[in-house]
Amino acid sequence: MSIESLRAQHCQPRKGKDAGIGADAAAGYLKDLPGWAKAGDGGSIAKEFRFGDYFHTMAFVNAVASIAHREDHHPDLDVHYNRCVVSYSTHDVGGLSLNDFISAAKVEDLLPL
């Protein structure tokens, strides 16, 4: 599935282990999401975004929050002066779901700010 295909979709409620995706599918999606990688636990994906100053970092954070609100799928954000780490997982499936990759693709649309 291409990044364009992911961007065109919207998050749907997903619950239970059957709604999760396996390692092979996750690896396939990650090929289309530059800089995103599985986090150390394997149950989430993350990417660090760097900016020139605090203002641009916070503008990015607010834009990510808008996506999260619209898609009803919320990332963990680790916010610093000139960078932000965005991490996605789907708690209701106990790991990764298609929603994580849809949301990551939409975050990619924010760049460059």
PALOBA-188449 format. One line per field, with one value per residue (C-alpha): residue number from 1; residue in three letters; x, y, z negated. Coordinates in nm, 3 decimals, padded with zeros to 5 digits. Example, Ala and Ser with C-alpha at 12.3 -4.5 7.8 and 13.67 -1.06 7.14 Angstrom:
nr	1	2
rest	ALA	SER
X	01.230	01.367
Y	-00.450	-00.106
Z	-00.780	-00.714
***
This chain:
nr	1	2	3	4	5	6	7	8	9	10	11	12	13	14	15	16	17	18	19	20	21	22	23	24	25	26	27	28	29	30	31	32	33	34	35	36	37	38	39	40	41	42	43	44	45	46	47	48	49	50	51	52	53	54	55	56	57	58	59	60	61	62	63	64	65	66	67	68	69	70	71	72	73	74	75	76	77	78	79	80	81	82	83	84	85	86	87	88	89	90	91	92	93	94	95	96	97	98	99	100	101	102	103	104	105	106	107	108	109	110	111	112	113
rest	MET	SER	ILE	GLU	SER	LEU	ARG	ALA	GLN	HIS	CYS	GLN	PRO	ARG	LYS	GLY	LYS	ASP	ALA	GLY	ILE	GLY	ALA	ASP	ALA	ALA	ALA	GLY	TYR	LEU	LYS	ASP	LEU	PRO	GLY	TRP	ALA	LYS	ALA	GLY	ASP	GLY	GLY	SER	ILE	ALA	LYS	GLU	PHE	ARG	PHE	GLY	ASP	TYR	PHE	HIS	THR	MET	ALA	PHE	VAL	ASN	ALA	VAL	ALA	SER	ILE	ALA	HIS	ARG	GLU	ASP	HIS	HIS	PRO	ASP	LEU	ASP	VAL	HIS	TYR	ASN	ARG	CYS	VAL	VAL	SER	TYR	SER	THR	HIS	ASP	VAL	GLY	GLY	LEU	SER	LEU	ASN	ASP	PHE	ILE	SER	ALA	ALA	LYS	VAL	GLU	ASP	LEU	LEU	PRO	LEU
X	00.000	00.145	00.167	-00.094	-00.331	-00.273	-00.332	-00.665	-00.803	-00.951	-00.906	-01.176	-01.247	-01.026	-01.043	-00.890	-00.585	-00.756	-00.765	-00.387	-00.137	00.158	00.527	00.534	00.248	00.406	00.738	00.559	00.385	00.708	00.877	00.641	00.685	01.029	01.204	00.939	01.052	00.926	01.007	01.214	00.909	00.788	00.436	00.464	00.611	00.791	00.972	01.166	01.093	01.343	01.274	01.467	01.302	01.032	00.766	00.792	00.800	00.479	00.313	00.388	00.255	-00.070	-00.105	-00.051	-00.316	-00.559	-00.500	-00.544	-00.873	-01.004	-00.903	-00.980	-00.641	-00.394	-00.014	00.228	00.433	00.773	00.814	01.140	01.261	01.350	01.222	00.924	00.906	00.570	00.481	00.175	00.028	-00.326	-00.392	-00.720	-00.534	-00.228	00.014	-00.001	-00.307	-00.372	-00.474	-00.113	00.011	-00.280	-00.205	00.170	00.103	-00.114	00.161	00.401	00.169	00.259	00.616	00.774	00.627
Y	00.000	00.339	00.650	00.809	00.523	00.557	00.934	00.882	00.659	00.751	00.579	00.334	00.184	-00.123	-00.351	-00.682	-00.871	-00.962	-00.591	-00.562	-00.607	-00.842	-00.771	-00.833	-00.590	-00.331	-00.361	-00.307	00.008	00.144	00.126	00.403	00.622	00.789	00.800	00.607	00.292	00.040	00.150	-00.073	-00.256	-00.342	-00.239	00.117	00.325	00.655	00.936	01.237	01.570	01.858	02.230	02.555	02.687	02.640	02.826	02.587	02.286	02.399	02.476	02.117	01.982	02.175	02.047	01.688	01.748	01.859	01.537	01.333	01.505	01.463	01.095	01.013	00.844	01.007	00.973	01.004	01.321	01.388	01.764	01.958	02.304	02.217	01.864	01.639	01.260	01.127	00.770	00.574	00.250	00.123	00.040	-00.137	-00.398	-00.417	-00.308	-00.177	-00.132	00.025	00.343	00.400	00.402	00.613	00.872	00.866	00.927	01.226	01.367	01.338	01.576	01.849	01.878	02.108	02.362
Z	00.000	00.097	-00.118	00.108	00.039	-00.336	-00.321	-00.145	-00.423	-00.760	-01.092	-01.198	-01.541	-01.582	-01.885	-01.980	-01.859	-01.530	-01.434	-01.470	-01.191	-01.178	-01.141	-00.765	-00.697	-00.928	-00.745	-00.414	-00.537	-00.686	-00.345	-00.230	-00.540	-00.529	-00.865	-01.055	-01.233	-01.482	-01.835	-02.060	-02.193	-01.841	-01.937	-01.812	-01.531	-01.580	-01.403	-01.525	-01.356	-01.391	-01.364	-01.382	-01.694	-01.955	-01.757	-01.461	-01.692	-01.861	-01.527	-01.424	-01.756	-01.709	-01.353	-01.474	-01.742	-01.471	-01.277	-01.596	-01.673	-01.318	-01.295	-01.662	-01.687	-01.923	-01.926	-02.213	-02.168	-02.319	-02.274	-02.308	-02.207	-01.847	-01.799	-01.853	-01.856	-01.737	-01.837	-01.731	-01.860	-01.899	-02.262	-02.183	-01.974	-02.198	-01.925	-01.571	-01.352	-01.015	-01.202	-01.308	-00.949	-00.822	-01.090	-01.022	-00.652	-00.738	-00.963	-00.668	-00.479	-00.730	-00.606	-00.525	-00.762
***
